Amino acid sequence: MNKHSNSNGSVSAQPRFHQRAAAIQPYGTVNHALPLELEEPVRLEMTYRLNQLLADTITLCDLYKKSHWQVAGATFYQLHLLFDKHYKEQVELVDSIAERVHLLGGVSLAMAVDVAETTQIERPPRGREEVPVQLSRLIDAHQIVIRETRTLARRATHLGDDGTNDLVVSEVLRTNELQTWFLSEHVSERGNRENIEAAERTNSGLIGNHHIGWSSLWLQNRGETLRVGSDYVLAGEQSAVIG
């Protein structure tokens, strides 16, 4: 009699703890028969490349969260919010990439140790770094992701995997390009000066009804971003958020 059954043969409600078994699908494989009109070798290559992109995107997420927690200086408030905004956008990409791997019949990376062994992004120190270094690390990481995304998009098109091409171009590539632009504006000489001046006005409560002109400032008023033509306007209770 099964030890998890009662004497009368009924199934026990007792939870079964500490269960272990062989994996139901090994990593690096794909399901054989899927009605996707994509041959198994194509799906094997695409899932391999997508898992590399997934590892780098997860690492970029972690790098953004590290920067969000550890940022310091005159632009703390603005960058603290910007880093968290970018982090949340990258988290959405992580989910989309992992889902694509499984849609193609593969197995996605999932654990931090596996991601750390796979990523191409340089590991930062545990300690706090200066803002320009944080920004440079993030830009370098984006460059890695953008480079492999372009390669993957071209390869997916060549192999007829239009779904993967659409994902990496319309979501991954465009998101990373936009975030790279926002970060790059903060490491330019003009951007640094504008950001510090704006931060000082924000922190001292001197932002009132006035016009700032074109910059990397986004306006947040009750959770909504406001844009007027090609310029941004700060007014009343609105707060300035870089990003």
N, C-alpha and C positions, 0 to 999 in steps of 0.2 A: 504493500500500500504506500502511496506517496506520502512523505512526511508532512506535506502541507495540506493533506486532506484529513477530515475527521474520520472517526471509526466507522461512520455510516457511509463513507465514500463521497460526501459533499465537499466542495471546495472551501478551504479555510479563508477567513478574512484577514488572517495574520499577514502583515507586510513581509516581503522577502527582501532582506537587506544584503548589501555587499555582493551583489551579483556581478559576475564577469563572464565574458564569452568572446569568441573570435569576432572580428569586425564583419559586418554583413556585406560590406564592399570595401576592398582595399583602396587606399589612396593611390592616385595615379592611374586609375582604371575608369572606364565608362560602361554604362549598361549597353548591352549588345543591340537590342532591338528597340528603337524608338522611331515613331513616325514623323521624323523631322526633315526627311530628304537630305540628310547630311551623313556621309559615310563615317564609319567608326574612326578611321585614321584622322579625319578632319576634326572630329569631336575630341579626340585625344590631344591633338596639338592645340586646339583652342582652349581646352580646359587647363592645359599646362601653362599656357601664356596668361590666361585669366587669373590663375592662382598666383603667378608672379606679380601681376598688377594688384591683386588683392592684398598680398603681403606688403607691398609698398604703400598702398592706400591706408591700410591699418596703421602702419608705422607713421605715416604723415598725420593721421588722426591723433596718435599719441604725442607726437611732437607739438601739435597745436595745443593739446590740453596741458602739456608741460609748460609751454610758453604762457598760456592763459593763467596758470597758477603762479608762475615765477616772475612774470614781468614786473619791472620796477622803473621809477623815474617820472619825469614830468608828463609823459604820455601814458601813464599807467591806465587811467580810466578808459581812454579811447581804445588802446591796444588790447586791454583785458576783454572788452566787449567784441572787438573785431576777431580776436583769436577764437573766442567761443563760437561766434557766428560761423566762421570757416570750419571749425571742428564739426559742428552739427551738419553742415553741408557735406563734409567728407564722410560722416557716418552713414548718410543716405546712400552715398556711392558704394560704400563697403557692402551694404545689404544688396544693392542691385547687382554688383559683380558676383557676389557669392551665389545669388539666386540664378544667375546666368550659368555658372559652373554646373549647378545641379540640374538646371533645365536641359543642359547638353548631356546629362547622364553621368557627370563626374562627381568628385568629392572635393569640397572646398577646404582650404586651410581654415583652422578655427582657433587653435590655442596659441597663446603668446610665445611660447618657446619655439613653435614651428614657424611662426611669423618672423621671429628674431633670426632664425637660421636661414631664412629665405630672402629677406629684404635686401635691397641694394643701397638703401639709405644709411648714411653714416650714423652711428650711435652717438648721441650727445652725452656729455658728462652729467652726473646726477645733480651737481650744484647749479646755482643760478648764474646765468650769463648776462652780459650787457645786451641792451635792446638791439643794437645793430647786428650783433652776432646771432641773436634769436631770429631776426628777420632774414639774415643771410642763410641760415640753416634751412629755414622754411622755403625760401626761394630755390635753393639747391635741390631740396626734396621735390618740389614741384617740377623742376626741370627734368629730373629722372622720370617722374610719372608721365609728363608730357611726351618725352622722347619715346618711351616704350608704348604709350598709347597710340602715337602716330604709326609706329611700326606694326602694332597689332591691328590697327584699322586697315592698313594696306594689305596685310596678310589675310585678314578675314575676307576682304573683298575678293582677293585672288582665289580663295578656296570656296567662295560662294556662301559664306556665313554672313548673310546680310544683317541678321539680328545682332550678332556681336559687333559688327561694324557700327550699327546704329547706336548701340549702347555706349561704346567707347568714344564716339565722336560727339553725339548730341548731349551726353551727360558728363562723362569723365573728362574729356578733353576741354569742353567749353567751361566747365566749372573750374578746372585747374588753371586755364588761361586767365579767367577773370580774377581769381584769387591771386595769381602771380602779379597781375597788373596792380592790384590794390597794395600788395606788399612792396612792390618796386617803387611806388610813389613815396613810400616812407623812407627809403634809403637814398633818395635824391637830395641834393643840397637844398633845393627849393622846398621839397616836401618836408624835410626835417625842420626847417625854420618855421613853415606854416603850422606844422603840427604842434610844435612847442608853444608857439604864440597862442594858438587856439586853446591848447590845454591849460595854459596859464589863465586865459580869460574865463574858461569854464570853471576851473578850480577856485578862482577868486570871486565867482559869481558876477562877473562883469559883462557876460553876454546878455544883451538886451535886444532891442529892435534895430538890427542893422544887417547889412549885406556883406557877405564874405567873398563872393566871386567863385570862380572855378577852382576846386581843390578836391582832395580825397575825403572831404567831410560829408557824412551822410547825416540827415536830420531824423531824429526819432521823437515822435510826439504820440504818446500813448500807444507805442508799439508799431506805429506806421511810419514809413519813410516818405518824406516829402521832397519833391523836386520841382523847381520852377524853371522852365526853359532849359538853358544850358548852365544855369547858375543855381546855387543853393542859398536859401534865406533862413536865418535864425530869427525867431520872433517869440516874444512872450515866454511861455513855460517850456518851449522846445529845448531839448538837450542835444549837444553835438556828439556824434559817435563816429570815429574814424572807421572806414570800411564801407 
